[in-house]
Amino acid sequence: MNNGSILMADDDADDRFLVQAAFEDNRLVNTIVFFEDGEQLLEYYITENPNIPHLIFLDLNMPKRDGREVLKVIRKSDKWDNVPIIIFSTSNAPDDILASYQLGANCYLVKPSSYEELKDLILSVHKFWLRRL
């Protein structure tokens, strides 16, 4: 089932690999464009790319531009104002969670500790955010 494109900015190559594997293992055929940091995602954002994503995953702590900065830039413009943004971080600090929502995140998810939990989480995210397409 293909239900839209997804952007993911995460500096951890293992996390990017595991998210891709979780989509595949759940038989979810989405186009996922990966970025190693927030700066790469923002470069994609500012280009005149006609493909508006259906969902964005942002890690909070990345080099160059972190998830907070990316979130601020995207939410200041109406270019992708209807695109849900999920913060996907190892941090469960209340300050990080609150700040993310204040900056315009639609959802905050703490990265699970096992692959099985990740698969379940990805399936839940897909059902909630992408099945409607």
Phi, psi and omega per residue, in radians:
M1 nan 2.110 3.114
N2 -1.798 2.018 -3.103
N3 -2.185 0.826 3.015
G4 1.833 2.893 -3.113
S5 -1.589 2.671 -3.096
I6 -2.288 2.426 2.996
L7 -1.911 2.454 3.089
M8 -2.411 2.155 3.043
A9 -1.918 2.034 3.137
D10 -2.723 2.243 -3.089
D11 -1.391 -0.133 -3.126
D12 -1.636 1.935 -3.104
A13 -1.058 -0.630 3.113
D14 -1.110 -0.727 3.119
D15 -1.120 -0.727 3.100
R16 -1.073 -0.778 3.127
F17 -1.070 -0.792 -3.090
L18 -1.165 -0.654 3.085
V19 -1.127 -0.782 3.096
Q20 -1.034 -0.788 3.130
A21 -1.101 -0.680 3.138
A22 -1.133 -0.689 3.063
F23 -1.090 -0.808 -3.123
E24 -1.134 -0.782 -3.135
D25 -1.124 -0.478 3.064
N26 -1.520 0.056 -3.134
R27 1.035 0.674 3.089
L28 -1.790 2.023 -3.038
V29 -1.796 1.353 3.080
N30 -1.852 2.613 3.004
T31 -1.412 2.073 3.126
I32 -2.004 2.149 3.083
V33 -1.816 2.106 -3.084
F34 -1.765 2.527 3.078
F35 -2.269 2.483 -3.105
E36 -1.455 -0.215 3.095
D37 -2.804 2.984 -3.114
G38 -1.165 -0.529 3.132
E39 -1.099 -0.724 3.110
Q40 -1.099 -0.730 3.128
L41 -1.127 -0.718 3.131
L42 -1.173 -0.580 3.045
E43 -1.079 -0.734 3.077
Y44 -1.090 -0.737 -3.111
Y45 -1.084 -0.745 -3.048
I46 -1.401 -0.240 3.077
T47 -1.244 2.853 3.124
E48 -1.478 0.900 -3.139
N49 -1.334 2.114 -3.109
P50 -1.286 -0.193 -3.083
N51 -1.547 1.765 3.093
I52 -1.429 2.229 -3.123
P53 -1.223 2.821 3.094
H54 -1.662 -0.261 -3.103
L55 -2.863 2.546 3.088
I56 -2.236 2.272 2.970
F57 -1.801 2.267 3.103
L58 -2.205 2.216 2.941
D59 -1.357 2.596 3.128
L60 -1.356 -0.855 -2.981
N61 -1.793 1.710 3.135
M62 -2.328 2.751 3.060
P63 -1.249 2.900 3.110
K64 1.173 -1.372 3.090
R65 -2.202 2.147 -3.126
D66 -1.502 3.082 -3.085
G67 -1.058 -0.596 3.128
R68 -1.109 -0.773 3.141
E69 -1.119 -0.753 3.126
V70 -1.086 -0.790 3.128
L71 -1.030 -0.778 3.119
K72 -1.023 -0.833 -3.094
V73 -1.103 -0.835 -3.092
I74 -1.134 -0.705 -3.089
R75 -1.355 -0.238 3.079
K76 -1.323 -0.315 -3.078
S77 -1.989 2.780 3.073
D78 -1.665 0.110 -3.089
K79 -0.986 -0.806 3.134
W80 -2.152 0.657 -3.011
D81 -1.129 -0.374 3.130
N82 -1.686 0.056 -3.116
V83 -1.477 2.114 3.082
P84 -1.161 2.391 3.103
I85 -2.069 2.146 3.128
I86 -1.891 2.140 2.991
I87 -1.399 2.251 -3.063
F88 -2.237 1.691 -2.916
S89 -2.379 2.774 3.015
T90 -1.392 -0.270 -3.108
S91 -1.357 2.316 2.986
N92 -2.035 0.378 3.142
A93 -1.177 2.242 -3.141
P94 -0.953 -0.624 3.129
D95 -1.132 -0.686 3.102
D96 -1.153 -0.737 -3.131
I97 -1.121 -0.868 -3.135
L98 -1.067 -0.814 -3.135
A99 -1.061 -0.682 -3.139
S100 -1.091 -0.779 3.102
Y101 -1.168 -0.658 3.122
Q102 -1.130 -0.527 3.119
L103 -1.452 -0.113 3.059
G104 1.960 0.200 3.071
A105 -1.145 2.536 3.079
N106 -1.545 -0.389 -3.055
C107 -2.771 2.602 3.080
Y108 -2.254 2.090 -3.139
L109 -2.143 2.339 3.048
V110 -1.512 2.308 -3.125
K111 -1.055 2.261 -3.136
P112 -1.232 2.823 -3.072
S113 -1.581 -0.188 3.121
S114 -2.258 2.746 3.136
Y115 -1.156 -0.674 3.125
E116 -1.071 -0.707 3.087
E117 -1.148 -0.648 3.101
L118 -1.115 -0.782 3.108
K119 -1.008 -0.789 3.128
D120 -1.101 -0.723 -3.138
L121 -1.130 -0.779 3.125
I122 -1.075 -0.728 3.103
L123 -1.094 -0.730 3.103
S124 -1.124 -0.754 3.099
V125 -1.055 -0.776 -3.140
H126 -1.075 -0.810 -3.134
K127 -1.073 -0.714 -3.077
F128 -1.363 -0.811 -2.977
W129 -1.699 -0.418 -2.992
L130 -2.063 -0.353 -3.095
R131 -1.111 -0.467 -3.099
R132 -1.180 -0.243 -3.071
L133 -1.333 nan nan
